[in-house]
């Protein structure tokens, strides 16, 4: 359902009027039925919609939350169902949040606080899509974040509907290619491919026969992503790419594979590099980055031919049916039974698929779905199922990487769940966790999860003051996994540990778009503050820094913020509501951005104190220590 402008304004008014009187209790709460009439602006949202009988048992309350103040709707089992919030306390709703089984799956956002939604985010199990609507007409104008899997589903939808505009949003713009640091030659090549794809798409969509009105995207298929290192073809940064991917589509019980070509990751979004291939019988092309022929992609998904393929497709349809039932929710007993049945079906599929790559993909999906169900507390047998799968994988030496994948997710989840126990002994839990991480690295030193385990060990050693041990772990990541996205973070962290007494280079663009460098503050004592809007201690520290700036600014003290939000608009909007009168550097990527990686910033807040010569005085000074430290440095 898509609300028109009039309906949307009525919906906003419905919730805005009572907000005027939240503190006075004069206005009555809106009714449950009124609140349930509101729907997401985007139509393709799978959110919980209670039956009439369930709606009678729902409740709505006015609440003040970390996100803001407003109305919170609970379902018949006491789980979150909706939130309609005023995040900046201007007495207007600017967040419309929708839930399924108590987990937020989607929100409409009014980021500029003009009573019109301009951002649309899918969350939790619904994916990572984050759409921007610049003209606030209810349609996505660009994707700020979208996974490779979601791009493939969007391509299928665009083919199904013949929607050129929807397809166009999946291709990179020249500005995005420039921001990703691509060399000029590759920029031209990809831009040419993208323009050709847009030109060909209308004919392709109208003449192809694989995707029709009744077609449904099933899953994404690809070999592992690769890295085109900095320096190749003039690229200024490492590029994470897929040279060839595919989407599996089901139409009337028959599965078809759509070859989509390559993809490149730009910030938090994946971008398609051309048009779908082979739909009209034309040959597939070689990969842009590594030259691998896309024809080999015919084996990525489940189309293996013969009777075994028919058998695997039957099991896939069974899994899809179970997933559909799980999505509808139900009692704890019913959901646990459905998850057990889903595991049974996945195990059968894992046994019969012909391709080793397919088998690996299904095993990883098995681990991911079971851990997700355990996190939601709807699968009490989940740990037993994962342990059984792990035992089976450990019996085959060739399955070591898959065993590592399952084991790391199981141990990570069990660690997180142990911390939530009412009688948790945090010191003991942390000690056991570090022993488990060390054992994991020893058992699987080359696994794809080994860098993550090493990073956690390094961080623990750093917090414990064991700097040499921390640097040793950071060094292992950089040496053994140079192509890992964590390698740059590890190199930066080691640099930060050794930074005291040395100059550091911090430079970039501010939130206002101006170029700024720490070197421009030479002659002043500078506090560098890494922060984000989701970090409450960061925001508390800002109050302290503002007072210190008023007290010592005239004596030569300055503050430089480094914002590590993933959303520049959220940061800019927050700064408009508070007084933080100093410049804030910003670059897309959040904690994975260049600004964070250059000094290996892993936690927030992180603060550095820099002397008048640009050298680091302290790499982890506490806000409460500054009032005593600054007079010494400003003499």
C-alpha positions as CSV (number, residue, x, y, z in Angstrom):
1,X,0.0,0.0,0.0
2,X,1.3,3.5,-0.9
3,X,-0.3,6.5,0.8
4,X,-1.1,9.5,-1.4
5,X,-0.1,13.0,-0.3
6,X,-3.5,13.7,1.3
7,X,-3.6,10.4,3.1
8,X,-0.1,10.9,4.3
9,X,-0.8,14.4,5.7
10,X,-3.9,13.1,7.5
11,X,-1.8,10.3,9.0
12,X,0.8,12.8,10.1
13,X,-1.9,15.0,11.6
14,X,-3.4,12.0,13.4
15,X,-0.2,11.6,15.4
16,X,1.0,15.2,15.5
17,X,-2.0,16.6,17.3
18,X,-1.6,14.5,20.5
19,X,2.1,15.1,20.6
20,X,1.4,18.7,21.4
21,X,0.2,17.6,24.8
22,X,2.4,14.7,25.8
23,X,3.3,16.4,29.0
24,X,-0.1,17.7,29.9
25,X,-2.2,14.5,29.5
26,X,-4.9,16.7,28.0
27,X,-5.3,14.9,24.7
28,X,-6.4,11.3,24.6
29,X,-4.1,8.7,23.0
30,X,-4.9,7.8,19.4
31,X,-6.7,4.5,19.2
32,X,-5.1,1.3,18.1
33,X,-7.3,1.2,15.0
34,X,-6.2,4.7,14.1
35,X,-2.5,3.8,14.5
36,X,-2.9,0.6,12.5
37,X,-4.3,2.6,9.5
38,X,-0.8,4.0,8.9
39,X,1.2,2.0,6.4
40,X,4.8,2.3,5.0
41,X,5.2,4.6,2.1
42,X,7.1,1.9,0.2
43,X,4.8,-1.0,-0.9
44,X,7.2,-3.9,-0.7
45,X,7.5,-4.1,3.1
46,X,6.8,-7.3,5.0
47,X,5.6,-6.0,8.3
48,X,3.3,-7.4,11.0
49,X,-0.4,-6.6,10.4
50,X,-2.6,-8.1,13.2
51,X,-5.9,-9.7,12.6
52,X,-9.1,-8.0,13.9
53,X,-9.1,-10.3,16.8
54,X,-5.4,-9.6,17.6
55,X,-5.9,-5.9,17.2
56,X,-8.4,-5.9,20.0
57,X,-5.6,-7.0,22.4
58,X,-3.1,-4.5,21.1
59,X,-2.2,-1.5,23.2
60,X,-0.8,2.0,22.5
61,X,1.1,4.3,24.9
62,X,2.8,7.6,24.9
63,X,6.5,7.0,25.7
64,X,9.8,8.8,25.7
65,X,12.5,6.6,24.1
66,X,16.2,7.0,23.1
67,X,14.9,7.7,19.6
68,X,12.5,10.4,20.7
69,X,9.0,11.0,22.2
70,X,5.8,9.7,20.7
71,X,3.4,6.8,20.4
72,X,4.4,3.1,20.8
73,X,2.0,0.3,19.7
74,X,2.4,-3.2,21.2
75,X,0.8,-6.4,19.7
76,X,-1.4,-9.0,21.5
77,X,1.8,-10.7,23.0
78,X,3.3,-7.4,24.2
79,X,5.8,-7.1,21.4
80,X,6.7,-3.9,19.6
81,X,4.4,-3.4,16.6
82,X,4.8,0.3,15.6
83,X,6.6,3.5,16.8
84,X,5.6,6.9,15.7
85,X,8.2,9.3,17.1
86,X,9.3,13.0,17.3
87,X,13.1,12.7,17.4
88,X,13.9,16.4,17.6
89,X,11.0,17.4,19.9
90,X,9.4,19.9,17.6
91,X,6.0,18.3,18.2
92,X,5.8,16.6,14.8
93,X,6.3,13.0,14.0
94,X,9.4,12.3,11.9
95,X,9.9,8.6,12.4
96,X,7.4,5.9,11.4
97,X,8.7,2.5,12.5
98,X,7.2,-0.9,11.6
99,X,7.9,-4.2,13.3
100,X,7.5,-7.9,12.7
101,X,7.6,-10.3,15.7
102,X,9.0,-7.5,17.9
103,X,11.9,-6.7,15.5
104,X,12.0,-3.4,13.5
105,X,11.9,-4.2,9.8
106,X,11.3,-0.8,8.2
107,X,11.0,2.9,8.9
108,X,10.0,6.1,7.1
109,X,12.1,9.1,8.0
110,X,11.6,12.8,7.8
111,X,15.3,13.8,8.0
112,X,14.7,17.5,7.3
113,X,11.8,17.8,9.7
114,X,9.3,19.3,7.1
115,X,6.6,16.8,7.8
116,X,7.4,14.8,4.6
117,X,9.3,11.5,4.6
118,X,12.5,11.7,2.6
119,X,14.2,8.5,3.5
120,X,13.1,4.8,3.6
121,X,15.0,2.1,5.5
122,X,14.6,-1.6,5.6
123,X,16.1,-3.0,8.9
124,X,16.8,-6.2,10.8
125,X,15.9,-9.4,8.9
126,X,14.3,-7.3,6.1
127,X,17.8,-6.3,4.8
128,X,19.9,-3.1,4.6
129,X,18.2,-1.1,1.8
130,X,18.2,2.6,2.5
131,X,16.5,4.8,-0.1
132,X,16.7,8.5,-0.4
133,X,13.8,10.6,-1.8
134,X,15.1,14.0,-2.7
135,X,11.9,15.5,-4.0
136,X,9.7,13.8,-1.3
137,X,7.3,12.3,-3.8
138,X,7.2,8.8,-2.2
139,X,9.6,7.2,-4.7
140,X,13.2,6.2,-4.1
141,X,15.5,8.5,-6.0
142,X,18.8,6.8,-5.1
143,X,20.1,4.0,-2.8
144,X,22.3,5.1,0.0
145,X,22.7,1.4,1.1
146,X,21.8,-1.8,-0.7
147,X,23.4,-5.2,-0.6
148,X,24.4,-7.2,-3.7
149,X,21.6,-9.7,-2.9
150,X,19.1,-6.9,-2.8
151,X,20.4,-5.4,-6.1
152,X,19.8,-8.8,-7.8
153,X,16.2,-8.8,-6.4
154,X,15.7,-5.2,-7.7
155,X,16.9,-6.2,-11.2
156,X,14.3,-9.1,-11.3
157,X,11.5,-6.7,-10.2
158,X,12.6,-4.1,-12.8
159,X,12.5,-6.8,-15.5
160,X,9.2,-8.1,-14.3
161,X,7.6,-4.6,-14.4
162,X,9.6,-3.2,-17.3
163,X,10.6,-0.4,-14.9
164,X,13.5,1.5,-16.5
165,X,13.7,4.0,-13.6
166,X,14.0,1.2,-11.0
167,X,16.8,-0.4,-13.0
168,X,18.6,2.9,-13.5
169,X,18.9,3.4,-9.7
170,X,21.1,0.2,-9.5
171,X,23.8,1.6,-11.8
172,X,26.6,3.8,-10.6
173,X,26.8,7.5,-11.4
174,X,30.0,9.1,-12.6
175,X,30.1,11.0,-9.2
176,X,29.9,7.7,-7.3
177,X,32.7,6.2,-9.4
178,X,34.8,9.2,-8.7
179,X,34.1,9.0,-5.0
180,X,35.1,5.3,-5.0
181,X,38.5,6.3,-6.3
182,X,38.3,4.5,-9.7
183,X,40.9,5.5,-12.2
184,X,39.8,7.6,-15.2
185,X,40.0,4.7,-17.7
186,X,37.9,2.4,-15.6
187,X,35.4,5.2,-14.8
188,X,34.9,5.8,-18.6
189,X,34.5,2.0,-19.2
190,X,31.9,1.5,-16.5
191,X,30.1,4.7,-17.4
192,X,29.9,3.6,-21.0
193,X,28.5,0.2,-19.9
194,X,26.0,1.8,-17.6
195,X,24.7,4.1,-20.4
196,X,24.4,1.2,-22.8
197,X,22.5,-0.8,-20.1
198,X,20.0,2.0,-19.7
199,X,19.6,2.2,-23.5
200,X,19.1,-1.6,-23.9
201,X,16.9,-2.2,-20.9
202,X,13.4,-1.3,-22.4
203,X,13.9,-3.8,-25.3
204,X,15.5,-6.4,-23.1
205,X,12.6,-6.2,-20.6
206,X,9.9,-6.4,-23.3
207,X,11.4,-9.3,-25.3
208,X,12.9,-11.6,-22.6
209,X,10.9,-14.6,-21.5
210,X,12.6,-15.7,-18.3
211,X,10.8,-13.2,-16.0
212,X,7.1,-12.6,-16.2
213,X,4.3,-11.1,-14.0
214,X,4.2,-14.2,-11.8
215,X,8.0,-14.5,-11.4
216,X,9.5,-14.4,-7.9
217,X,13.1,-13.7,-6.9
218,X,14.5,-16.8,-5.0
219,X,18.1,-16.1,-4.2
220,X,21.4,-14.7,-5.2
221,X,24.3,-16.7,-6.6
222,X,28.0,-15.7,-6.9
223,X,31.5,-16.8,-6.4
224,X,33.3,-15.1,-3.6
225,X,33.9,-11.3,-4.0
226,X,37.4,-10.1,-5.0
227,X,39.5,-7.1,-4.4
228,X,41.1,-4.9,-7.1
229,X,44.0,-3.4,-5.1
230,X,44.8,0.3,-5.0
231,X,47.1,1.3,-7.8
232,X,45.7,-1.0,-10.5
233,X,44.4,0.9,-13.5
234,X,44.9,4.2,-11.6
235,X,42.5,3.2,-8.8
236,X,43.1,5.4,-5.7
237,X,41.6,2.8,-3.3
238,X,41.0,-0.9,-3.0
239,X,37.7,-2.0,-4.8
240,X,35.5,-4.8,-3.6
241,X,33.8,-6.4,-6.6
242,X,31.9,-9.3,-7.9
243,X,33.0,-10.2,-11.4
244,X,29.9,-12.2,-12.1
245,X,26.7,-12.7,-10.2
246,X,23.3,-14.3,-10.9
247,X,19.7,-14.2,-9.6
248,X,17.6,-17.3,-9.4
249,X,13.9,-16.8,-10.3
250,X,10.9,-19.0,-9.9
251,X,8.0,-18.9,-12.3
252,X,5.1,-21.4,-12.0
253,X,7.3,-23.8,-10.1
254,X,10.2,-23.6,-12.7
255,X,13.5,-22.1,-11.8
256,X,15.5,-19.9,-14.1
257,X,18.9,-18.2,-13.7
258,X,19.5,-14.6,-14.7
259,X,23.1,-13.7,-15.3
260,X,23.6,-10.1,-14.1
261,X,27.3,-9.5,-14.9
262,X,29.5,-7.7,-12.4
263,X,29.0,-5.5,-9.3
264,X,31.2,-3.0,-7.4
265,X,30.8,-1.8,-3.8
266,X,30.7,2.0,-3.4
267,X,30.3,3.0,0.2
268,X,27.4,1.1,1.7
269,X,25.8,0.3,-1.7
270,X,26.5,-2.3,-4.3
271,X,26.1,-1.1,-7.9
272,X,25.4,-3.1,-11.1
273,X,27.9,-2.7,-13.9
274,X,25.7,-3.4,-16.9
275,X,22.6,-5.0,-18.1
276,X,21.5,-8.7,-17.5
277,X,23.1,-11.0,-20.0
278,X,21.9,-14.0,-22.1
279,X,18.2,-13.2,-21.8
280,X,17.8,-13.0,-25.6
281,X,20.2,-15.7,-26.5
282,X,23.3,-13.4,-26.8
283,X,26.6,-14.7,-25.4
284,X,27.7,-13.7,-22.0
285,X,30.7,-11.4,-21.7
286,X,34.0,-11.9,-19.8
287,X,34.2,-10.2,-16.3
288,X,35.4,-6.6,-16.3
289,X,37.9,-7.0,-13.5
290,X,39.4,-10.5,-13.6
291,X,38.3,-11.7,-17.0
292,X,36.5,-14.9,-15.8
293,X,33.8,-15.8,-18.4
294,X,30.3,-15.4,-17.1
295,X,29.3,-18.6,-18.8
296,X,30.6,-20.5,-15.8
297,X,27.9,-18.8,-13.7
298,X,25.5,-21.4,-15.0
299,X,26.6,-23.5,-12.1
300,X,26.3,-20.9,-9.4
301,X,22.7,-21.6,-8.5
302,X,20.7,-24.9,-8.4
303,X,20.2,-25.5,-12.1
304,X,22.4,-28.6,-12.4
305,X,20.3,-30.5,-14.8
306,X,18.8,-34.0,-14.6
307,X,16.8,-35.8,-12.0
308,X,18.9,-34.5,-9.1
309,X,18.1,-30.9,-10.1
310,X,14.4,-31.7,-10.0
311,X,14.9,-33.1,-6.5
312,X,16.8,-30.1,-5.3
313,X,14.2,-27.7,-6.7
314,X,11.5,-29.6,-4.9
315,X,13.4,-29.2,-1.6
316,X,13.9,-25.5,-2.3
317,X,10.2,-25.0,-2.8
318,X,9.6,-26.8,0.5
319,X,12.1,-24.4,2.2
320,X,10.3,-21.4,0.6
321,X,7.0,-22.6,2.0
322,X,8.5,-23.0,5.5
323,X,10.0,-19.5,5.3
324,X,6.7,-18.1,4.3
325,X,5.0,-19.7,7.4
326,X,7.8,-18.5,9.6
327,X,7.4,-14.9,8.3
328,X,3.7,-15.0,9.3
329,X,4.7,-15.5,13.0
330,X,2.9,-17.6,15.5
331,X,3.3,-19.2,18.9
332,X,6.7,-20.0,20.3
333,X,6.0,-23.7,19.9
334,X,4.8,-23.4,16.3
335,X,7.8,-21.3,15.3
336,X,10.3,-23.7,16.9
337,X,8.7,-26.5,15.0
338,X,8.9,-24.6,11.7
339,X,12.6,-23.8,12.3
340,X,13.3,-27.5,13.0
341,X,11.5,-28.4,9.8
342,X,13.4,-25.8,7.8
343,X,16.7,-27.2,9.2
344,X,15.7,-30.7,8.1
345,X,14.9,-29.5,4.6
346,X,18.2,-27.6,4.4
347,X,20.2,-30.6,5.5
348,X,18.5,-32.7,2.8
349,X,19.4,-30.0,0.2
350,X,23.0,-29.9,1.4
351,X,23.3,-33.6,0.8
352,X,21.9,-33.7,-2.7
353,X,23.3,-30.5,-4.5
354,X,25.9,-31.4,-7.1
355,X,28.1,-28.3,-6.9
356,X,30.6,-27.9,-4.0
357,X,30.0,-24.2,-4.3
358,X,26.2,-24.6,-3.9
359,X,26.7,-26.9,-1.0
360,X,28.9,-24.3,0.7
361,X,26.4,-21.6,0.1
362,X,23.6,-23.6,1.6
363,X,25.7,-24.5,4.7
364,X,26.5,-20.9,5.3
365,X,22.8,-20.0,4.9
366,X,22.0,-22.8,7.4
367,X,24.3,-21.2,9.9
368,X,23.1,-17.7,9.3
369,X,19.4,-18.5,9.6
370,X,19.8,-20.7,12.7
371,X,21.8,-18.0,14.5
372,X,19.2,-15.4,13.5
373,X,16.4,-17.5,14.9
374,X,18.3,-18.1,18.1
375,X,18.9,-14.3,18.5
376,X,15.1,-13.9,18.2
377,X,14.6,-16.5,20.9
378,X,12.3,-18.6,18.7
379,X,14.5,-21.7,18.1
380,X,15.5,-23.5,21.4
381,X,17.1,-26.4,19.4
382,X,19.3,-24.0,17.4
383,X,22.5,-24.6,19.3
384,X,22.0,-28.4,19.1
385,X,21.5,-28.1,15.3
386,X,24.6,-26.0,14.8
387,X,26.7,-28.2,17.0
388,X,25.6,-31.3,15.0
389,X,26.4,-29.5,11.7
390,X,29.8,-28.5,13.1
391,X,30.6,-32.0,14.2
392,X,29.8,-33.3,10.7
393,X,31.9,-30.7,8.9
394,X,34.9,-31.3,11.2
395,X,35.1,-34.9,10.0
396,X,36.1,-33.8,6.5
397,X,39.4,-32.0,6.1
398,X,38.1,-30.3,2.9
399,X,35.3,-28.7,4.9
400,X,37.6,-26.8,7.3
401,X,36.6,-23.4,6.0
402,X,32.9,-24.2,6.3
403,X,33.5,-25.6,9.8
404,X,35.2,-22.3,10.7
405,X,32.2,-20.4,9.3
406,X,29.7,-22.3,11.4
407,X,31.9,-22.4,14.6
408,X,32.6,-18.6,14.6
409,X,28.9,-17.7,14.3
410,X,27.9,-20.2,17.0
411,X,30.6,-19.1,19.4
412,X,29.9,-15.4,18.8
413,X,26.2,-15.8,19.4
414,X,26.7,-17.9,22.6
415,X,29.0,-15.2,23.9
416,X,26.4,-12.5,23.2
417,X,23.7,-14.5,24.8
418,X,25.8,-15.2,27.9
419,X,26.2,-11.5,28.4
420,X,22.5,-11.1,28.6
421,X,21.9,-13.6,31.4
422,X,20.6,-12.1,34.6
423,X,23.4,-13.6,36.7
424,X,26.2,-13.0,34.1
425,X,29.7,-13.0,35.5
426,X,31.2,-10.6,33.0
427,X,34.8,-11.1,33.9
428,X,34.6,-14.8,33.6
429,X,32.6,-14.6,30.4
430,X,35.2,-12.3,28.9
431,X,38.0,-14.5,29.9
432,X,36.4,-17.6,28.4
433,X,35.6,-15.6,25.2
434,X,39.2,-14.6,24.7
435,X,40.3,-18.2,25.2
436,X,37.8,-19.3,22.6
437,X,39.0,-16.7,20.1
438,X,42.6,-17.7,20.6
439,X,41.7,-21.4,20.1
440,X,39.7,-20.5,17.0
441,X,42.6,-18.7,15.4
442,X,45.0,-21.6,16.2
443,X,42.5,-24.1,14.6
444,X,41.6,-22.0,11.6
445,X,44.4,-19.6,11.0
446,X,43.5,-18.9,7.3
447,X,39.7,-18.8,7.6
448,X,37.8,-15.8,6.4
449,X,36.7,-15.2,10.0
450,X,40.3,-15.3,11.5
451,X,40.8,-11.5,10.9
452,X,37.7,-10.7,12.9
453,X,38.8,-13.0,15.8
454,X,42.3,-11.5,15.8
455,X,40.8,-8.0,15.8
456,X,38.8,-8.8,18.9
457,X,41.8,-10.2,20.6
458,X,43.9,-7.2,19.7
459,X,41.2,-4.8,21.1
460,X,41.0,-6.8,24.3
461,X,44.8,-6.6,24.8
462,X,44.7,-2.9,24.0
463,X,42.0,-2.3,26.6
464,X,44.0,-4.3,29.1
465,X,47.0,-2.1,28.5
466,X,49.0,-4.9,26.9
467,X,50.1,-2.7,23.9
468,X,52.8,-5.0,22.5
469,X,50.4,-8.0,22.5
470,X,47.8,-5.8,20.8
471,X,50.2,-4.7,18.1
472,X,51.3,-8.3,17.5
473,X,47.6,-9.2,16.7
474,X,47.1,-6.1,14.6
475,X,50.4,-7.0,12.7
476,X,49.2,-10.6,12.0
477,X,46.0,-9.2,10.4
478,X,47.9,-6.9,8.2
479,X,50.5,-9.5,7.2
480,X,48.4,-12.6,6.8
481,X,45.3,-10.9,5.4
482,X,46.4,-7.9,3.4
483,X,43.3,-8.0,1.2
484,X,40.9,-8.1,4.1
485,X,38.9,-4.9,4.8
486,X,40.2,-5.2,8.3
487,X,43.9,-4.9,7.3
488,X,43.7,-1.1,6.9
489,X,42.0,-0.9,10.3
490,X,44.7,-3.0,11.9
491,X,47.6,-1.0,10.4
492,X,45.9,2.2,11.6
493,X,45.4,0.8,15.1
494,X,49.0,-0.1,15.4
495,X,49.9,3.4,14.2
496,X,47.6,4.9,16.9
497,X,49.2,2.9,19.7
498,X,52.6,4.2,18.7
499,X,51.4,7.7,18.0
500,X,52.3,9.4,21.4
501,X,55.1,11.9,20.8
502,X,54.7,11.7,17.0
503,X,52.8,13.9,14.5
504,X,49.7,12.5,12.9
505,X,48.0,13.5,9.7
506,X,44.2,13.9,9.9
507,X,42.5,15.6,7.0
508,X,39.4,15.5,4.9
509,X,36.2,17.4,4.2
510,X,33.9,18.8,6.8
511,X,30.2,18.1,7.0
512,X,29.9,21.5,5.3
513,X,32.1,20.3,2.4
514,X,35.2,22.3,3.1
515,X,38.7,20.8,3.0
516,X,40.3,20.9,6.5
517,X,43.5,19.5,8.0
518,X,44.9,19.1,11.5
519,X,48.0,20.8,10.2
520,X,46.0,24.0,9.9
521,X,45.7,24.1,13.7
522,X,49.5,24.2,14.2
523,X,50.3,26.5,17.2
524,X,47.2,25.4,19.1
525,X,46.5,22.5,21.4
526,X,43.8,20.4,19.7
527,X,41.4,17.8,21.0
528,X,40.4,15.4,18.2
529,X,37.1,13.8,19.0
530,X,35.8,10.8,17.1
531,X,32.1,10.5,17.6
532,X,28.7,9.5,16.1
533,X,25.1,10.4,16.9
534,X,24.3,6.8,18.1
535,X,27.1,7.1,20.8
536,X,25.5,8.6,23.9
537,X,28.8,9.1,25.8
538,X,30.1,11.0,22.7
539,X,27.3,13.4,23.0
540,X,27.8,13.8,26.7
541,X,31.5,14.6,26.1
542,X,30.5,17.4,23.7
543,X,28.9,19.3,26.6
544,X,32.3,19.1,28.5
545,X,34.2,20.2,25.4
546,X,32.0,23.2,24.8
547,X,32.6,24.4,28.4
548,X,36.4,23.8,28.0
549,X,36.4,25.7,24.7
550,X,34.7,28.7,26.3
551,X,37.2,28.5,29.2
552,X,40.5,27.9,27.2
553,X,39.7,28.8,23.6
554,X,41.2,32.3,23.9
555,X,44.4,30.7,25.3
556,X,44.9,28.5,22.2
557,X,42.7,25.4,22.7
558,X,40.6,24.0,19.8
559,X,38.4,21.0,19.2
560,X,38.2,19.1,15.9
561,X,35.4,16.6,15.5
562,X,35.6,13.5,13.3
563,X,32.0,12.2,12.7
564,X,31.8,8.4,12.1
565,X,28.1,8.3,11.4
566,X,27.0,6.3,8.3
567,X,24.5,9.0,7.5
568,X,25.8,12.6,7.0
569,X,22.2,14.0,7.1
570,X,21.7,12.5,10.6
571,X,24.9,14.0,11.8
572,X,24.1,17.4,10.3
573,X,20.6,17.4,11.7
574,X,21.9,16.5,15.2
575,X,24.4,19.3,15.1
576,X,21.6,21.8,14.3
577,X,19.9,20.9,17.6
578,X,23.0,21.1,19.8
579,X,25.8,23.6,20.3
580,X,29.1,22.1,19.1
581,X,30.8,25.1,17.6
582,X,33.8,23.5,16.0
583,X,34.4,21.8,12.7
584,X,33.6,18.2,12.1
585,X,35.3,16.1,9.5
586,X,33.1,13.5,7.7
587,X,33.5,10.8,5.1
588,X,31.1,8.0,4.1
589,X,31.7,4.6,5.7
590,X,31.2,5.2,9.4
591,X,33.6,3.1,11.5
592,X,34.9,1.6,8.2
593,X,35.7,4.9,6.6
594,X,39.1,6.1,5.8
595,X,39.0,8.6,8.6
596,X,38.4,5.8,11.1
597,X,40.8,3.3,9.5
598,X,43.8,5.7,9.3
599,X,44.2,5.5,13.1
600,X,42.3,2.2,13.6
601,X,39.4,3.7,15.5
602,X,37.4,0.7,16.8
603,X,35.3,2.2,19.6
604,X,33.6,5.5,20.4
605,X,34.3,7.9,21.8
606,X,38.0,8.0,20.9
607,X,39.9,11.2,21.8
608,X,43.4,12.4,21.0
609,X,45.1,15.4,22.5
610,X,47.6,17.1,20.1
611,X,50.2,19.6,21.2
612,X,51.1,22.9,19.5
613,X,53.6,21.2,17.2
614,X,51.1,18.7,15.9
615,X,52.4,15.8,18.0
616,X,50.2,13.4,20.0
617,X,50.1,14.1,23.8
618,X,47.6,11.4,24.6
619,X,45.8,8.9,22.3
620,X,43.0,8.1,24.8
621,X,42.5,11.0,27.1
622,X,39.2,11.1,29.1
623,X,37.0,14.2,29.0
624,X,37.2,14.5,32.8
625,X,41.0,14.7,32.6
626,X,41.2,17.7,30.3
627,X,40.5,20.5,32.8
628,X,43.7,19.5,34.7
629,X,45.8,18.8,31.5
630,X,45.1,21.8,29.4
631,X,46.6,24.5,31.7
632,X,49.9,22.6,31.5
633,X,49.9,22.5,27.7
634,X,48.7,26.1,27.1
635,X,51.6,27.8,28.9
